[in-house]
Amino acid sequence: MISQPSVHYSRNNTYNFTTMLSVIGNAAVLVTAVLRPTSLKAAELLTVNLAVTDIGMALTMYPLSIASLFNHIWIGGDSSCLYYGLMGMIFSTASIITLTVMGLIRYLTIGNPPKTGNKFQRHTITMIISGIWLYSVLWAVFPLMGWGGYGPEPFGVACSVDWASYQDSLNRSTFIMSLSILCTFIPCLIILFSYSGIAWKLHKAYQSIQSSDLNCGHIDRKVTLMAVFISSGFVVAWSPYVVLSFWRMFHTKDSLAPIVSMLPCLFAKGSTAYNPFIYYIFRRSFRSEVRQLKGIICCSAQPDSPSRGDTLEEGIINKINIPCLSKGIHLS
């Protein structure tokens, strides 16, 4: 049960603000992708998939936490707790695996010859995304099949893997350790390896770059920096929650005050909100598309303005992308 109602109203405002940012930002990413489906590059599909995981988490989970905060007690009982844990497992696993694949693909394609750089086509990425969701759903249903379990968080407004049951049985301990290794530690190590390798490749390429390739090198570093911010942001946002979860594995639930255990969860929830802002800062095309979308929504754009804007944007993209793609560099 939730105590200290006055404190939790501020937590409720935090949830509301995070949900609003996540839904609006990621909806903008998805709408702009829907408006140009044929022009999406293969690797951009992973960006779209990441937006799906973020908005999916915000829509399927956060409203239940907000309602529980308003009522000062978890609503829906065991069934809603199971639902919340299931959704959390699916979307959080899909998110970190998507980030892992993004880093690995960028490492394999960056700075390589054309045949290697173009090996990941739309069909290949689509199959990879399907595998990501199957992998995520598999881990989510394991507790339903009797391996592991879901349970309430100490502060009473969320449910997740029952970390506190780690020492209760071999069943629970093996599930939690397997989940931690295969869905947290190994993906994070791959992300670290990928971007460390990318940094080394860019360093070597910068030393031997020719004047005609300066534009490509600048774009590639910029896009890689965007991906680093997205991946590192996810890791930083979820690290306190991971530490808290491991603390709960070896300590009683009363060893930390509910308020203290709630803060890492709120911090982790923020990971669904900031990605669209990173896209907006680093991607000129996304900024242009958002401005056009805003004009459409506000009914302030002239009838022929979008076509002129599209023509200008296509000219910019073609001018920048063609020489870079010839070297196997993807701008997503």
GITA-V999702 format. One line per field, one symbol per residue. ss: DSSP state (2 for helix, 1 for strand, 0 for the rest). phi: phi as a letter, one per 40 degrees, with the letter a starting at -180 (. if undefined). burial: I if it has 16 or more other C-alpha atoms within 10 Angstrom, else O. Layout:
ss = ???
phi = ???
burial = ???
//
This chain:
ss = 00002222222222222222222222222222220022200002222222222222222222222222222000002222222222222222222222222222222220000222200002222222222222222222222220000111000000111022200002222222222222222222222222222222222222200022222222222222222222222222222222222222220022200222222222222222002222222202222222222222200000002222222222222222222220000000
phi = .cbfdccccccccccccccccccccccccccccccbcccccdccccccccccccccccccbcdccccccccgacbggccccccccccccccccccccccccdccccccbcgccdcccbcccdcccccccccccccccdcccdccchbgabaccdcgbabadccccdccacdcccccccccccbbccdcccccccccccdccccccccbccdcbcccccccccccccccccccccccccddcccccccccbbccccbcdccccccccccccccbcddccdcccbcccccccccccccccfbccdccdcccccccccccccccdccccbgbbbb
burial = OIOOOOOIOOIIOIIIOIIOIIIOIIIIIIOIIOOOOOOOIIIIIIIIIIIIIIIIIIOOIIOIIIOIIIOIIIIOOOOIIIIIIIIIIIIIIIIIIIIIIIIIIIIIIIIOOOOOIIOIOOOOIIOOIOOIIOIIIOIIIOIOOOIIIIIIIIIIIIIIIIIIIIOOOOOIIOIIOOIOOOIIOOIIOIIIOIIOIIIOOIOOOOOOOOOOOOOIIOIIIOIIOIIIOIIOIIIOIIIIIIOIIIIIIOOOIOOOOIIOIIIIIIIIIIIIIIIIOOIIOIIOOIOOIIOIIOOOOOOOOOOOOIOOOOOOIOOOOOOOIOOIOOIIIIII
//
